[in-house]
Amino acid sequence: MSDLNTLVENTQATLKRIADEFSPAVFASSLAAEDMVLTDLILRAKLPIGIFTLETGRLHKETLGMVDRIKETYGYDVKLYKPETAAVDAYVQQNGLNAFYDSVEMRKECCRIRKVEPLNRALAGNKAWVTGQRRAQSTTRAELAVQEDDPAHGMQKFNPLADWSEEDVWNYIRSNNVPYNPLHDKGYPSIGCEPCTRAIQPGEDVRAGRWWWENPESKECGLHVVDGKLVRIKSVAAQ
């Protein structure tokens, strides 16, 4: 079992280094459990790291409700980035509302419109961005580093919870009374857009409910992919 206190101290040090050395920096929150841990650490320490989420237009009401929970708990307004209406309308008109079920290509195009393009706008003008990714989440994230060079966006990318286990995340949430998405109590360990996320069965991989109709190797939305490959090109050793 991981030493949670050590993990927390290391993560706090990473976040402080981001704030000190890579300002301006932003945190891309999915409003899920991992991201609430980072939200808590950032806002408790009053670090100058902006927090935003991608409001895709297809999120669960419980997920959107976390924006209000963060406001109530921390007095902080999470910034929302939405897709371009014209691009969404064109996709739906040409392919249908739920065309992402038809093929990996159609699904990735939907993700590009609803997530990747808004992410690019959210990251513009920053020197670094932070994610809640962990190595234990899936096979596609097994080589995740705490700090990476992100050539696609021309900045540094940080995954401060890379070393954390699922148990670590929940121990922190419970120990610190951190608000979390109620869907986690209904069998959703990993939460994305409503039509692309289902509850999982005991023993299934934590990301089995994401794009459940696809093979595990394709289960990334494009936020962490460049030219079809995960952005794991160059890990940067912590200073």
C-alpha positions as CSV (number, residue, x, y, z in Angstrom):
1,M,0.0,0.0,0.0
2,S,1.3,3.4,-0.9
3,D,2.2,5.9,1.8
4,L,-0.5,8.5,1.3
5,N,1.2,11.2,3.2
6,T,4.3,10.9,1.0
7,L,2.2,10.9,-2.1
8,V,0.4,14.0,-0.9
9,E,3.6,15.8,-0.1
10,N,5.2,14.9,-3.5
11,T,2.0,16.1,-5.3
12,Q,1.9,19.3,-3.3
13,A,5.6,19.9,-4.2
14,T,4.9,19.2,-7.9
15,L,1.9,21.6,-7.9
16,K,4.0,24.3,-6.2
17,R,6.8,23.9,-8.7
18,I,4.3,24.2,-11.6
19,A,2.9,27.5,-10.0
20,D,6.4,28.8,-9.4
21,E,8.2,27.9,-12.6
22,F,5.5,27.4,-15.3
23,S,3.1,30.3,-14.8
24,P,0.6,30.7,-16.3
25,A,-0.6,27.1,-15.9
26,V,-4.0,25.5,-16.0
27,F,-5.6,22.3,-14.7
28,A,-7.9,20.5,-17.1
29,S,-10.5,18.9,-14.8
30,S,-13.0,16.2,-15.8
31,L,-14.7,16.7,-12.4
32,A,-14.1,13.1,-11.5
33,A,-12.5,11.7,-8.3
34,E,-8.8,12.2,-9.3
35,D,-9.5,15.7,-10.5
36,M,-11.3,16.6,-7.2
37,V,-8.2,15.5,-5.3
38,L,-6.1,18.0,-7.4
39,T,-8.8,20.6,-7.1
40,D,-8.7,20.3,-3.3
41,L,-4.8,20.5,-3.3
42,I,-4.7,23.5,-5.6
43,L,-7.4,25.5,-3.9
44,R,-6.5,24.7,-0.3
45,A,-3.0,26.0,-1.1
46,K,-4.4,28.9,-3.0
47,L,-2.0,28.2,-5.9
48,P,-2.3,30.3,-9.0
49,I,-3.3,27.5,-11.3
50,G,-6.5,28.1,-13.2
51,I,-9.1,25.3,-13.3
52,F,-11.3,24.6,-16.3
53,T,-13.5,21.8,-17.6
54,L,-14.7,20.8,-21.1
55,E,-18.5,21.2,-21.2
56,T,-19.1,18.9,-24.1
57,G,-22.9,19.3,-24.2
58,R,-23.3,15.5,-23.4
59,L,-22.2,15.4,-19.8
60,H,-24.2,13.8,-17.0
61,K,-26.2,16.2,-14.8
62,E,-24.2,14.9,-11.9
63,T,-20.9,15.8,-13.5
64,L,-22.1,19.4,-14.3
65,G,-23.4,19.6,-10.7
66,M,-19.8,19.3,-9.5
67,V,-19.2,22.9,-10.8
68,D,-21.7,24.2,-8.3
69,R,-20.3,21.9,-5.6
70,I,-16.8,23.4,-6.1
71,K,-18.2,26.9,-5.9
72,E,-20.1,26.0,-2.7
73,T,-17.1,24.3,-1.1
74,Y,-14.2,26.4,-2.2
75,G,-15.7,29.6,-3.4
76,Y,-14.1,29.0,-6.8
77,D,-15.7,29.3,-10.3
78,V,-14.5,26.6,-12.6
79,K,-14.2,28.0,-16.2
80,L,-16.3,26.1,-18.8
81,Y,-15.1,25.6,-22.4
82,K,-17.7,24.5,-24.9
83,P,-17.5,23.2,-28.4
84,E,-18.2,25.4,-31.4
85,T,-21.9,25.2,-32.1
86,A,-21.5,25.2,-35.9
87,A,-19.1,22.2,-35.7
88,V,-21.5,20.2,-33.5
89,D,-24.5,21.0,-35.7
90,A,-22.6,20.0,-38.8
91,Y,-21.5,16.7,-37.3
92,V,-25.0,15.8,-36.1
93,Q,-26.6,16.9,-39.4
94,Q,-24.2,14.8,-41.5
95,N,-23.8,11.8,-39.3
96,G,-26.5,11.7,-36.7
97,L,-26.5,12.6,-33.0
98,N,-25.0,9.3,-31.9
99,A,-22.7,8.4,-34.9
100,F,-19.8,7.8,-32.5
101,Y,-21.2,4.3,-31.9
102,D,-20.7,3.5,-35.6
103,S,-16.9,3.5,-35.7
104,V,-13.7,4.5,-33.9
105,E,-13.2,7.2,-36.5
106,M,-16.7,8.7,-35.9
107,R,-16.2,8.6,-32.2
108,K,-12.8,10.3,-32.4
109,E,-14.3,13.0,-34.6
110,C,-17.0,13.7,-32.1
111,C,-14.3,13.8,-29.3
112,R,-12.3,16.2,-31.5
113,I,-15.2,18.6,-31.9
114,R,-16.5,18.4,-28.3
115,K,-13.2,18.0,-26.4
116,V,-10.0,18.5,-28.4
117,E,-10.8,21.8,-30.1
118,P,-12.1,23.4,-26.8
119,L,-9.0,22.1,-25.0
120,N,-6.8,23.8,-27.5
121,R,-8.5,27.1,-26.8
122,A,-8.3,26.5,-23.0
123,L,-4.5,25.9,-23.2
124,A,-3.7,28.8,-25.5
125,G,-1.3,31.3,-23.8
126,N,-0.3,29.0,-21.0
127,K,3.1,27.4,-20.2
128,A,1.9,24.2,-18.7
129,W,-1.2,22.2,-18.1
130,V,-2.1,19.7,-15.4
131,T,-4.2,16.5,-15.7
132,G,-5.5,13.9,-13.2
133,Q,-4.3,10.9,-15.2
134,R,-2.9,7.9,-13.3
135,R,-0.8,5.0,-14.6
136,A,-3.2,2.5,-13.0
137,Q,-6.2,3.7,-14.9
138,S,-5.6,1.8,-18.1
139,T,-3.2,0.0,-20.4
140,T,-2.9,3.2,-22.5
141,R,-1.5,5.1,-19.5
142,A,1.0,2.5,-18.1
143,E,4.0,4.5,-19.0
144,L,2.7,7.8,-17.7
145,A,5.3,10.3,-16.3
146,V,4.7,13.0,-13.7
147,Q,6.1,15.6,-16.2
148,E,6.1,15.3,-20.0
149,D,7.0,17.5,-22.9
150,D,3.9,18.3,-24.9
151,P,5.1,19.2,-28.4
152,A,1.5,19.4,-29.7
153,H,0.7,22.4,-27.5
154,G,4.3,23.7,-27.1
155,M,4.2,23.4,-23.3
156,Q,4.9,21.1,-20.4
157,K,2.3,18.7,-19.2
158,F,2.0,17.5,-15.7
159,N,0.3,14.4,-14.3
160,P,0.9,14.9,-10.5
161,L,-1.2,11.8,-9.6
162,A,0.7,9.4,-11.9
163,D,1.9,7.3,-8.9
164,W,-1.5,7.2,-7.1
165,S,-3.6,4.1,-6.9
166,E,-7.4,4.1,-6.9
167,E,-7.3,3.4,-3.2
168,D,-5.0,6.4,-2.6
169,V,-7.5,8.7,-4.4
170,W,-10.4,7.5,-2.3
171,N,-8.5,7.5,1.0
172,Y,-7.6,11.2,0.3
173,I,-11.1,12.1,-0.6
174,R,-12.6,10.5,2.6
175,S,-9.8,11.8,4.9
176,N,-10.3,15.4,3.7
177,N,-14.0,15.4,3.1
178,V,-13.6,16.3,-0.6
179,P,-16.8,16.5,-2.6
180,Y,-17.1,14.0,-5.4
181,N,-19.3,13.1,-8.3
182,P,-22.2,10.9,-7.0
183,L,-21.9,8.7,-10.1
184,H,-18.9,7.1,-8.4
185,D,-21.2,5.6,-5.9
186,K,-23.2,4.0,-8.7
187,G,-20.5,2.0,-10.3
188,Y,-18.8,4.7,-12.5
189,P,-15.1,4.8,-11.6
190,S,-14.3,6.7,-14.8
191,I,-16.8,9.3,-16.1
192,G,-17.0,10.9,-19.5
193,C,-19.9,12.0,-21.7
194,E,-23.2,10.3,-20.8
195,P,-23.7,8.3,-23.9
196,C,-20.1,7.0,-23.9
197,T,-20.0,6.0,-20.2
198,R,-21.6,3.1,-18.4
199,A,-21.3,1.6,-14.9
200,I,-18.9,-1.3,-14.6
201,Q,-19.1,-4.7,-12.9
202,P,-16.9,-5.7,-10.0
203,G,-13.5,-6.8,-11.2
204,E,-13.7,-4.9,-14.5
205,D,-10.9,-2.5,-15.4
206,V,-11.6,1.0,-14.0
207,R,-12.0,2.4,-17.6
208,A,-14.1,-0.5,-18.9
209,G,-17.1,1.7,-18.8
210,R,-15.6,4.3,-21.2
211,W,-16.4,3.6,-24.9
212,W,-17.3,0.1,-23.8
213,W,-18.0,-1.0,-27.4
214,E,-14.3,-0.5,-28.4
215,N,-11.1,-2.4,-27.8
216,P,-9.1,-1.2,-24.7
217,E,-6.2,0.0,-26.9
218,S,-8.4,2.6,-28.6
219,K,-9.9,4.1,-25.5
220,E,-8.5,7.6,-25.6
221,C,-10.4,10.7,-26.6
222,G,-7.6,12.5,-28.4
223,L,-6.8,14.9,-25.5
224,H,-3.6,13.0,-24.9
225,V,-2.9,11.8,-28.5
226,V,-1.0,13.3,-31.4
227,D,-1.1,11.8,-34.9
228,G,-2.7,8.7,-33.5
229,K,-0.1,8.1,-30.8
230,L,-0.3,8.9,-27.1
231,V,1.7,11.9,-26.1
232,R,4.4,10.0,-24.2
233,I,7.2,11.2,-26.6
234,K,9.5,12.7,-24.0
235,S,9.2,12.3,-20.3
236,V,10.9,15.1,-18.2
237,A,12.6,14.1,-15.0
238,A,11.4,16.2,-12.0
239,Q,13.8,18.9,-11.0
